[in-house]
């Protein structure tokens, strides 16, 4: 309903109510009081009655020469049918009337209608604002959150660790600040910019920083907010979103989690031509075709699953620029930590370089969580500042889980766990190219971990050789080998290690072409993770005979590495027994308690 129409109608209602109040005041001014019929007859006999109005049930009149305390006007109930003869006897003038006047008759019809219209308008307004039924009347309206320039306080200084992405997206900021100067050579800004990266790498933060730097309005909406139970609502919201953007230009439209809206059409088994998600996607494609970035409106979107997006979204002319926002390297992690430690009281002796080296693979969100956990630990111990050991304990808390000191193990289980963890540690100390051991503990952590061996990477790795992969397998198998060597039997404690070893060995055989018999061929596509999410596709592309050869190659490779692991532990058995005794007493061994890594372990491996 139009706001102007609503305003005028409410004025009419106020005028009617005011009229009713004035009418009541006027009737009170007349001082009409009820009079008993017997008193009326007395006044009539005395000749003091004048100006009567007679209805079917009432008599309203005026008393002449009313004294103090007597009413000037009166109303009484009519009782006698032959009342007219009696009036003629006393010579009183009278006239007929009705019980209801035109005003009361009008109100009897108009007032209920006005009340009904008022209630109806109140309900309509509530539904349109979302106060009743979840905004039923506004179901086709866009739910984008609009942040004006003063509300978008994020700048590029708040974004760290993604320098390449910041450089690429700087063009968007330059265009919004100076669209004419930017396009004087005929260049056209990309219609859509898609930020791609694992969860937590700062895609949404980067989009908000673009709006903050450019000083324009920022419209933020999630892809899932276009989907409702009503057919056609998603398409209507897409249209309304772009209409809002045209009215607010220059501005930035940001669609987070684009994969919820732009999944490839016909990708699922139940997909059909009339699916409401496809209607929403089709409407988005239409809006992108008619989208003119020269008007000062920029479309940004973010997703961590670009592999499932519809190809029509990614073609040139729509989302024709993709910017990778990847996990930061060591230098990037340090920059991110510098941003987050501004909010805490940091010990000057704490070195952020060491924290960055301790956290390979961490995203910006992970590092923010690490800083917060360290601050909580420092608060818990009543410290005045956050120290380096707080970061170390926070890292262990995130990676291995919470300590379970109340989980009591019997003596044999504690011995088994101690030798198991020392098996991992000694193998890591004996092989080249393996991350150094930082700590060994037999304190239970997390859900099912009875102990853990913490390794601290020295650098980010992107490529691994056959030897390095086999050494990594040997470290994982060190726990099972130590149990067999010391106790002559094996336990269930190595289940997770065996799964990881099998995955590495199978990837070496089927994906990396590292088996001599099977040759330089990839028998399986990657079925692991893409940008932190399960990838679709994959499957077997070989015969049953080849499948048997793959299984044999995987088994033989694991067994070969296991035999080498046993050989290393046999040579260091005395050293392992001494460390096990110390570990059972202290429950934790740090890198200072462990022996130094062997410089040339080739003779041991052979």
C-alpha positions as CSV (number, residue, x, y, z in Angstrom):
1,X,0.0,0.0,0.0
2,X,1.2,3.5,-0.8
3,X,2.5,5.5,2.1
4,X,0.6,8.6,1.0
5,X,-2.7,6.7,0.9
6,X,-2.1,5.2,4.3
7,X,-1.3,8.6,5.7
8,X,-4.5,10.2,4.4
9,X,-6.8,7.4,5.6
10,X,-5.4,7.6,9.1
11,X,-6.2,11.3,9.1
12,X,-9.8,10.5,8.2
13,X,-10.1,8.1,11.1
14,X,-8.7,10.8,13.5
15,X,-11.2,13.3,12.2
16,X,-14.1,10.9,12.8
17,X,-13.0,10.2,16.3
18,X,-12.6,13.9,17.0
19,X,-16.2,14.5,15.8
20,X,-17.4,11.9,18.2
21,X,-15.7,13.6,21.0
22,X,-17.2,17.0,20.1
23,X,-20.6,15.4,19.8
24,X,-20.3,14.0,23.3
25,X,-19.3,17.4,24.6
26,X,-22.2,19.1,22.9
27,X,-24.7,16.6,24.4
28,X,-23.2,17.2,27.9
29,X,-23.7,20.9,27.4
30,X,-27.4,20.4,26.9
31,X,-27.7,18.9,30.5
32,X,-30.4,16.5,29.6
33,X,-31.2,14.4,32.7
34,X,-33.6,11.5,33.2
35,X,-37.0,12.3,34.8
36,X,-39.4,9.9,36.5
37,X,-42.8,9.7,34.6
38,X,-44.7,10.5,37.7
39,X,-42.7,13.8,38.1
40,X,-43.3,14.5,34.5
41,X,-47.0,14.3,35.0
42,X,-46.7,16.7,38.0
43,X,-44.8,19.2,35.9
44,X,-47.4,18.7,33.1
45,X,-50.3,19.5,35.5
46,X,-48.5,22.6,36.7
47,X,-48.0,23.8,33.2
48,X,-44.2,23.9,33.3
49,X,-43.6,21.5,30.3
50,X,-42.6,22.9,26.9
51,X,-41.0,21.9,23.6
52,X,-41.5,18.2,23.7
53,X,-40.0,15.7,21.3
54,X,-42.0,12.4,21.4
55,X,-40.7,9.1,20.0
56,X,-42.0,5.6,20.3
57,X,-40.4,5.0,23.7
58,X,-39.1,8.3,25.0
59,X,-40.2,11.9,25.8
60,X,-37.6,14.7,25.6
61,X,-38.5,18.2,26.6
62,X,-37.8,21.4,28.5
63,X,-39.0,22.6,31.9
64,X,-40.1,26.2,32.1
65,X,-39.0,28.4,35.0
66,X,-36.7,25.7,36.5
67,X,-35.5,26.4,40.0
68,X,-32.2,25.7,41.7
69,X,-31.5,22.0,41.6
70,X,-34.1,21.3,38.9
71,X,-33.1,20.2,35.4
72,X,-33.8,22.5,32.5
73,X,-34.1,19.6,30.0
74,X,-35.3,16.1,30.7
75,X,-35.9,12.7,29.2
76,X,-38.4,10.2,30.4
77,X,-39.9,6.9,29.3
78,X,-43.3,7.0,27.4
79,X,-45.9,4.7,29.1
80,X,-49.5,5.7,28.0
81,X,-50.7,5.2,24.5
82,X,-53.4,8.0,25.0
83,X,-50.7,10.6,25.8
84,X,-51.6,13.0,23.0
85,X,-55.1,13.6,24.4
86,X,-53.6,14.6,27.8
87,X,-51.2,17.0,26.1
88,X,-54.0,18.7,24.2
89,X,-55.9,19.1,27.6
90,X,-53.0,21.2,29.0
91,X,-52.2,23.0,25.8
92,X,-48.6,21.8,25.3
93,X,-47.0,22.0,21.9
94,X,-45.3,18.8,20.9
95,X,-43.8,17.1,17.8
96,X,-42.8,13.5,16.8
97,X,-39.3,12.1,16.5
98,X,-37.3,8.9,16.3
99,X,-35.2,7.1,18.8
100,X,-32.1,7.2,16.4
101,X,-30.9,10.3,14.7
102,X,-29.0,10.4,11.5
103,X,-25.7,10.7,13.3
104,X,-26.2,7.5,15.3
105,X,-27.5,5.7,12.2
106,X,-24.4,6.8,10.3
107,X,-22.1,5.7,13.0
108,X,-23.8,2.3,13.3
109,X,-22.7,1.6,9.7
110,X,-19.5,3.6,9.3
111,X,-17.8,3.0,12.6
112,X,-17.6,-0.9,12.3
113,X,-16.3,-0.5,8.8
114,X,-13.6,2.0,9.9
115,X,-12.6,-0.4,12.7
116,X,-12.3,-3.3,10.3
117,X,-10.3,-1.2,7.8
118,X,-8.0,-0.1,10.6
119,X,-7.3,-3.7,11.8
120,X,-6.8,-4.8,8.2
121,X,-4.2,-2.1,7.5
122,X,-2.4,-2.8,10.7
123,X,-2.1,-6.5,9.8
124,X,-1.0,-5.7,6.3
125,X,1.7,-3.3,7.5
126,X,3.0,-5.9,10.0
127,X,3.2,-8.6,7.4
128,X,5.0,-6.3,4.9
129,X,7.6,-5.4,7.6
130,X,8.1,-9.1,8.5
131,X,6.5,-8.9,11.9
132,X,3.8,-11.5,11.2
133,X,4.4,-14.8,9.4
134,X,8.0,-14.0,8.5
135,X,7.2,-11.1,6.2
136,X,4.6,-12.9,4.0
137,X,3.7,-9.9,1.9
138,X,7.4,-9.1,1.4
139,X,8.4,-12.6,0.4
140,X,9.6,-11.4,-3.0
141,X,11.7,-8.6,-1.7
142,X,15.5,-8.8,-1.5
143,X,16.9,-9.5,2.0
144,X,20.2,-7.9,1.3
145,X,21.8,-6.1,4.2
146,X,22.6,-2.6,3.2
147,X,25.7,-1.0,4.7
148,X,26.2,2.7,4.0
149,X,29.6,4.2,3.7
150,X,29.9,5.1,7.4
151,X,28.9,1.6,8.5
152,X,31.5,-0.2,6.4
153,X,34.5,0.4,8.6
154,X,36.7,-2.4,7.1
155,X,39.6,-1.3,5.0
156,X,42.5,-3.0,3.2
157,X,44.6,-2.5,6.3
158,X,42.4,-5.1,8.0
159,X,43.2,-7.7,5.3
160,X,46.5,-9.5,5.4
161,X,48.1,-12.6,4.0
162,X,46.5,-12.4,0.6
163,X,48.6,-9.8,-1.1
164,X,48.0,-11.2,-4.7
165,X,44.3,-11.0,-4.3
166,X,44.5,-7.5,-2.9
167,X,46.5,-6.3,-5.9
168,X,43.9,-7.8,-8.4
169,X,40.9,-6.4,-6.6
170,X,42.5,-3.0,-6.4
171,X,41.2,-2.4,-9.9
172,X,37.7,-2.5,-8.6
173,X,38.5,0.2,-6.0
174,X,40.2,2.4,-8.5
175,X,37.2,2.2,-10.8
176,X,34.6,3.0,-8.1
177,X,36.7,6.0,-7.1
178,X,37.3,7.3,-10.7
179,X,35.1,5.5,-13.3
180,X,35.7,8.1,-16.0
181,X,39.5,8.2,-15.7
182,X,39.7,4.4,-15.5
183,X,37.8,3.8,-18.7
184,X,39.3,6.7,-20.8
185,X,41.3,4.1,-22.9
186,X,38.2,2.1,-23.6
187,X,38.9,-0.6,-21.0
188,X,35.8,-2.4,-19.5
189,X,35.7,-3.5,-15.9
190,X,34.7,-7.1,-15.4
191,X,31.0,-7.5,-14.8
192,X,31.5,-9.9,-12.0
193,X,34.4,-10.8,-9.7
194,X,34.3,-14.2,-8.1
195,X,36.4,-14.7,-5.0
196,X,37.5,-18.4,-4.8
197,X,39.2,-20.0,-1.8
198,X,38.9,-22.4,1.1
199,X,36.7,-21.5,4.1
200,X,38.1,-18.9,6.4
201,X,40.6,-17.3,4.1
202,X,39.0,-13.9,4.2
203,X,36.8,-13.7,1.1
204,X,34.0,-11.9,2.8
205,X,36.4,-9.6,4.6
206,X,38.1,-8.7,1.3
207,X,34.7,-7.8,-0.2
208,X,33.8,-5.5,2.7
209,X,37.3,-3.9,2.5
210,X,36.6,-3.0,-1.1
211,X,33.4,-1.2,-0.1
212,X,35.2,0.5,2.8
213,X,38.1,1.7,0.6
214,X,35.8,2.9,-2.2
215,X,33.4,4.6,0.2
216,X,30.2,3.3,-1.5
217,X,27.1,1.4,-0.3
218,X,27.6,-2.3,0.3
219,X,24.7,-4.8,-0.3
220,X,25.5,-8.1,1.3
221,X,23.3,-11.3,0.9
222,X,23.9,-15.0,1.1
223,X,23.1,-17.3,-1.8
224,X,20.8,-19.4,0.5
225,X,18.5,-16.3,1.2
226,X,17.2,-16.5,-2.4
227,X,15.7,-19.9,-1.8
228,X,12.2,-20.1,-0.2
229,X,9.4,-22.7,-0.1
230,X,7.4,-20.6,-2.6
231,X,8.1,-21.1,-6.3
232,X,9.3,-17.9,-8.1
233,X,10.4,-16.1,-4.9
234,X,14.1,-16.6,-5.6
235,X,13.8,-15.0,-9.1
236,X,11.8,-12.1,-7.7
237,X,14.4,-11.5,-5.0
238,X,17.2,-11.4,-7.7
239,X,15.2,-8.8,-9.6
240,X,14.6,-6.8,-6.5
241,X,18.3,-6.9,-5.5
242,X,19.5,-5.5,-8.8
243,X,16.7,-2.9,-8.8
244,X,17.9,-1.7,-5.3
245,X,21.5,-1.6,-6.6
246,X,20.5,0.6,-9.6
247,X,18.8,3.1,-7.1
248,X,21.8,3.0,-4.8
249,X,24.6,3.3,-7.4
250,X,27.5,3.6,-7.0
251,X,27.5,0.4,-4.8
252,X,28.8,-3.1,-4.4
253,X,26.6,-6.2,-4.5
254,X,28.2,-9.1,-2.6
255,X,26.7,-12.6,-2.8
256,X,28.3,-14.9,-0.3
257,X,28.2,-18.7,-0.7
258,X,27.3,-18.4,-4.4
259,X,27.3,-22.2,-4.8
260,X,24.0,-22.3,-2.9
261,X,22.4,-20.4,-5.7
262,X,24.6,-21.2,-8.8
263,X,24.9,-25.0,-8.6
264,X,25.2,-26.5,-12.1
265,X,21.8,-27.2,-13.7
266,X,20.9,-30.8,-14.1
267,X,23.8,-31.9,-11.9
268,X,21.6,-33.9,-9.4
269,X,19.5,-37.0,-10.0
270,X,16.3,-35.1,-9.1
271,X,17.1,-32.0,-11.2
272,X,14.5,-30.9,-13.6
273,X,13.6,-28.0,-15.9
274,X,11.1,-26.5,-13.5
275,X,13.2,-26.7,-10.4
276,X,12.9,-23.4,-8.4
277,X,16.6,-23.2,-7.9
278,X,17.1,-23.3,-11.7
279,X,14.6,-20.5,-12.1
280,X,16.6,-18.4,-9.6
281,X,19.8,-19.1,-11.4
282,X,18.3,-18.3,-14.8
283,X,17.1,-15.0,-13.4
284,X,20.6,-14.2,-12.1
285,X,22.0,-15.0,-15.6
286,X,19.5,-12.7,-17.2
287,X,20.4,-9.8,-14.8
288,X,24.1,-10.3,-15.4
289,X,23.6,-10.0,-19.1
290,X,21.8,-6.7,-18.6
291,X,24.3,-5.5,-16.0
292,X,26.2,-2.4,-16.8
293,X,29.3,-1.8,-14.5
294,X,29.8,1.6,-16.0
295,X,26.8,2.8,-14.0
296,X,28.9,2.4,-10.9
297,X,27.6,-1.0,-9.6
298,X,30.1,-3.9,-9.0
299,X,29.1,-7.5,-8.5
300,X,31.3,-9.5,-6.1
301,X,30.6,-13.1,-5.1
302,X,32.4,-15.7,-3.0
303,X,32.5,-19.5,-3.0
304,X,34.6,-22.3,-1.7
305,X,33.2,-24.8,-4.2
306,X,33.8,-23.4,-7.7
307,X,33.8,-26.8,-9.3
308,X,30.0,-27.2,-8.9
309,X,29.0,-23.8,-10.3
310,X,27.1,-23.7,-13.5
311,X,29.5,-23.0,-16.5
312,X,27.1,-20.3,-17.7
313,X,28.0,-18.2,-14.6
314,X,31.7,-18.4,-15.3
315,X,31.8,-17.5,-18.9
316,X,33.2,-14.1,-20.1
317,X,30.7,-11.4,-19.7
318,X,29.3,-12.6,-16.4
319,X,31.7,-13.7,-13.6
320,X,34.6,-13.2,-16.0
321,X,37.3,-12.7,-13.3
322,X,38.2,-15.2,-10.7
323,X,40.5,-14.3,-7.8
324,X,42.0,-17.0,-5.7
325,X,42.1,-16.3,-2.0
326,X,44.3,-19.2,-0.9
327,X,45.7,-20.2,2.5
328,X,48.5,-17.9,3.5
329,X,52.2,-18.9,3.5
330,X,54.5,-18.3,6.4
331,X,55.0,-14.6,5.6
332,X,51.2,-14.2,5.1
333,X,50.4,-15.9,8.4
334,X,52.8,-13.5,10.2
335,X,51.0,-10.5,8.7
336,X,47.6,-11.9,9.7
337,X,48.9,-12.5,13.3
338,X,50.1,-8.9,13.4
339,X,46.5,-7.8,12.7
340,X,44.9,-10.0,15.3
341,X,47.4,-9.4,18.1
342,X,46.5,-5.7,18.1
343,X,43.5,-6.6,20.2
344,X,45.4,-8.4,22.9
345,X,48.3,-7.6,25.3
346,X,51.3,-9.4,23.8
347,X,54.5,-10.3,25.6
348,X,57.4,-8.5,23.8
349,X,59.4,-11.7,24.0
350,X,56.7,-13.6,22.0
351,X,57.9,-14.1,18.4
352,X,55.1,-14.1,15.8
353,X,57.5,-15.7,13.3
354,X,57.7,-18.8,15.5
355,X,53.9,-18.9,15.7
356,X,53.6,-18.5,12.0
357,X,56.1,-21.4,11.5
358,X,54.0,-23.6,13.9
359,X,50.8,-23.2,11.9
360,X,51.2,-24.3,8.2
361,X,47.9,-24.8,6.5
362,X,46.0,-22.4,8.9
363,X,43.6,-19.9,7.3
364,X,43.0,-16.4,8.6
365,X,40.0,-17.6,10.6
366,X,42.1,-20.4,12.2
367,X,44.8,-17.8,13.2
368,X,42.2,-15.5,14.7
369,X,40.9,-18.5,16.7
370,X,44.5,-19.3,17.8
371,X,45.1,-15.8,19.1
372,X,41.8,-15.8,20.9
373,X,42.5,-19.2,22.5
374,X,45.9,-18.0,23.6
375,X,44.4,-14.9,25.2
376,X,41.8,-17.1,27.0
377,X,44.6,-19.4,28.3
378,X,46.6,-16.3,29.6
379,X,43.4,-15.0,31.3
380,X,42.8,-18.4,32.9
381,X,46.2,-18.4,34.5
382,X,45.8,-14.8,35.7
383,X,48.6,-13.6,33.4
384,X,49.1,-9.9,32.6
385,X,50.1,-10.6,28.9
386,X,50.0,-13.4,26.4
387,X,53.2,-15.3,26.2
388,X,54.7,-17.7,23.7
389,X,53.8,-20.8,25.7
390,X,50.2,-19.7,25.6
391,X,50.3,-19.8,21.8
392,X,51.9,-23.3,22.0
393,X,49.2,-24.6,24.3
394,X,46.5,-23.0,22.2
395,X,47.9,-24.7,19.1
396,X,47.9,-28.1,20.9
397,X,44.3,-27.4,22.0
398,X,43.2,-26.7,18.5
399,X,45.1,-29.5,16.8
400,X,45.0,-32.3,19.3
401,X,41.9,-31.4,21.5
402,X,41.4,-30.6,25.1
403,X,43.5,-32.5,27.7
404,X,41.6,-35.3,29.5
405,X,43.6,-35.7,32.7
406,X,40.7,-37.3,34.4
407,X,40.7,-40.2,31.9
408,X,42.6,-42.8,33.9
409,X,44.5,-45.6,32.0
410,X,45.7,-48.8,33.6
411,X,49.5,-49.3,33.8
412,X,49.7,-51.6,30.7
413,X,47.7,-49.1,28.5
414,X,50.0,-46.3,29.7
415,X,53.1,-48.3,28.7
416,X,51.6,-49.2,25.4
417,X,50.7,-45.6,24.6
418,X,54.2,-44.4,25.7
419,X,56.0,-46.8,23.4
420,X,53.6,-46.1,20.6
421,X,54.2,-42.4,20.7
422,X,58.0,-42.8,21.1
423,X,57.9,-45.1,18.0
424,X,56.6,-42.1,16.0
425,X,59.1,-39.7,17.6
426,X,62.2,-41.9,17.1
427,X,61.4,-42.6,13.4
428,X,60.9,-38.9,12.8
429,X,64.3,-38.2,14.5
430,X,66.0,-40.9,12.3
431,X,64.8,-39.9,8.8
432,X,65.7,-36.9,6.6
433,X,63.1,-34.5,5.3
434,X,60.7,-35.1,8.2
435,X,59.2,-32.4,10.3
436,X,61.1,-32.1,13.7
437,X,59.4,-33.4,16.8
438,X,58.2,-30.7,19.2
439,X,56.6,-32.6,21.9
440,X,55.6,-36.2,22.9
441,X,52.7,-36.7,25.4
442,X,50.7,-39.5,26.9
443,X,48.0,-37.3,28.3
444,X,44.7,-38.2,26.6
445,X,43.3,-35.4,24.5
446,X,40.2,-34.9,22.4
447,X,37.7,-37.6,21.8
448,X,39.8,-40.7,21.4
449,X,43.5,-39.7,21.4
450,X,45.3,-41.4,24.3
451,X,48.5,-39.6,23.4
452,X,50.1,-37.6,20.7
453,X,53.4,-36.7,19.0
454,X,53.5,-33.1,17.9
455,X,55.8,-32.2,14.9
456,X,56.6,-28.6,14.1
457,X,57.1,-28.0,10.3
458,X,60.0,-25.8,9.4
459,X,58.7,-24.6,6.1
460,X,55.7,-24.8,3.7
461,X,55.9,-27.8,1.3
462,X,54.2,-28.0,-2.1
463,X,56.1,-30.9,-3.7
464,X,57.2,-34.2,-2.2
465,X,59.4,-37.0,-3.6
466,X,59.0,-40.7,-3.3
467,X,61.6,-40.8,-0.5
468,X,59.8,-38.1,1.5
469,X,56.4,-39.8,1.1
470,X,57.9,-43.1,2.3
471,X,59.5,-41.4,5.2
472,X,56.2,-39.9,6.1
473,X,54.6,-43.4,6.0
474,X,57.4,-44.7,8.2
475,X,56.7,-42.0,10.9
476,X,53.0,-43.1,10.9
477,X,53.9,-46.7,11.1
478,X,56.4,-46.1,13.9
479,X,53.7,-46.5,16.6
480,X,52.5,-49.9,15.4
481,X,56.1,-51.1,14.9
482,X,57.1,-50.1,18.5
483,X,54.1,-52.1,19.9
484,X,55.1,-55.2,18.0
485,X,58.7,-54.9,18.9
486,X,58.3,-54.3,22.6
487,X,55.1,-56.3,23.5
488,X,55.1,-58.9,20.7
489,X,51.5,-58.0,19.8
490,X,49.6,-55.1,18.3
491,X,46.7,-53.0,19.6
492,X,43.8,-50.9,18.0
493,X,45.7,-47.7,18.7
494,X,47.1,-47.4,15.2
495,X,43.8,-47.4,13.3
496,X,44.0,-43.7,12.3
497,X,47.7,-44.1,11.4
498,X,46.9,-47.1,9.1
499,X,44.2,-45.1,7.3
500,X,46.6,-42.3,6.5
501,X,49.4,-44.7,5.5
502,X,47.0,-46.5,3.1
503,X,45.8,-43.2,1.6
504,X,49.4,-42.1,0.9
505,X,50.4,-45.5,-0.6
506,X,47.4,-45.7,-2.8
507,X,47.9,-42.1,-4.1
508,X,51.5,-43.0,-4.9
509,X,50.4,-45.9,-7.0
510,X,47.2,-44.7,-8.6
511,X,47.6,-40.9,-8.9
512,X,51.4,-40.1,-8.8
513,X,52.7,-42.9,-11.0
514,X,55.3,-43.9,-8.5
515,X,55.1,-47.7,-8.9
516,X,57.5,-49.3,-11.4
517,X,55.2,-52.2,-12.4
518,X,52.1,-50.1,-13.0
519,X,54.1,-47.4,-14.8
520,X,53.6,-43.7,-15.3
521,X,49.8,-43.7,-15.4
522,X,47.0,-42.2,-13.3
523,X,44.4,-44.8,-12.6
524,X,42.2,-42.7,-10.4
525,X,41.2,-39.0,-10.4
526,X,41.5,-37.1,-7.2
527,X,38.7,-38.0,-4.8
528,X,40.0,-36.0,-1.9
529,X,39.2,-32.4,-1.3
530,X,39.0,-29.3,-3.4
531,X,39.5,-26.1,-1.6
532,X,38.7,-27.8,1.7
533,X,35.4,-29.4,0.4
534,X,34.6,-32.9,-1.0
535,X,35.1,-32.9,-4.7
536,X,32.5,-34.5,-7.0
537,X,33.4,-37.0,-9.7
538,X,36.3,-39.5,-9.6
539,X,35.7,-43.2,-10.0
540,X,37.6,-46.2,-11.2
541,X,39.0,-46.3,-14.8
542,X,40.7,-49.6,-14.9
543,X,40.0,-53.3,-15.2
544,X,39.7,-56.0,-12.5
545,X,43.2,-57.3,-13.3
546,X,44.6,-53.8,-12.9
547,X,42.7,-53.3,-9.6
548,X,44.3,-56.5,-8.2
549,X,47.8,-55.3,-9.3
550,X,47.0,-51.9,-7.5
551,X,46.0,-53.6,-4.3
552,X,49.1,-55.8,-4.4
553,X,51.4,-52.7,-5.1
554,X,49.8,-50.8,-2.2
555,X,50.2,-53.7,0.2
556,X,53.8,-54.4,-0.8
557,X,54.8,-50.8,-0.5
558,X,53.3,-50.5,3.0
559,X,55.0,-53.7,4.1
560,X,58.3,-52.6,2.7
561,X,58.2,-49.4,4.7
562,X,57.0,-51.2,7.8
563,X,60.0,-53.6,7.7
564,X,62.4,-50.6,7.4
565,X,60.6,-49.0,10.4
566,X,61.1,-52.1,12.5
567,X,64.8,-52.2,11.6
568,X,65.3,-48.6,12.8
569,X,63.6,-49.2,16.1
570,X,65.6,-52.4,16.7
571,X,68.8,-50.4,16.5
572,X,67.4,-47.8,18.9
573,X,65.7,-50.1,21.3
574,X,67.8,-49.2,24.3
575,X,67.3,-45.5,23.7
576,X,63.6,-46.1,23.3
577,X,63.4,-48.0,26.7
578,X,65.1,-45.1,28.5
579,X,62.8,-42.5,27.0
580,X,59.8,-44.6,27.7
581,X,60.7,-44.7,31.4
582,X,61.2,-41.0,31.5
583,X,57.9,-40.4,29.6
584,X,55.9,-42.5,32.0
585,X,57.2,-40.4,34.9
586,X,56.8,-37.0,33.3
587,X,53.9,-37.7,30.9
588,X,55.4,-35.1,28.5
589,X,58.7,-34.9,26.7
590,X,59.8,-31.7,24.9
591,X,62.3,-31.4,22.1
592,X,65.0,-30.6,24.7
593,X,64.4,-34.0,26.3
594,X,64.6,-35.9,23.1
595,X,67.8,-36.9,21.3
596,X,69.1,-34.9,18.4
597,X,68.1,-35.9,14.8
598,X,70.5,-38.2,13.0
599,X,72.4,-36.2,10.3
600,X,73.0,-39.2,8.0
601,X,70.4,-41.9,8.5
602,X,71.0,-43.6,5.1
603,X,72.8,-46.6,6.6
604,X,69.9,-47.2,8.9
605,X,67.3,-47.1,6.1
606,X,69.1,-49.4,3.8
